[in-house]
Amino acid sequence: MPARLLVLLSLMLSLTACGVAETGAAAAAIGASKAEEARQGLQTEARVRAQLDEATRQATEQRNAAEAAAQ
């Protein structure tokens, strides 16, 4: 990975005068930002699923307890 970074950095430095590097850097920053958003979205989804699973488990326990008390 560091070798790829060095190649990318040297390429960006060589293209700085014509503005291509700025465009590439902006695109890379946007890509990194989108990747972080996706990662956070997955974490949020996992958290919500865990909360739903817990709520379902609690509802089942309450229903079972109510049925047992009614008998």
Buried (B, 14 or more C-beta within 10 A) or exposed (E): EEEEEEEBEEEBEEBEEEEEBEEBBEEEEEEEEEEEEEEEEEEEEEEEEEEEEEEEEEEEEEEEEEEEEEE
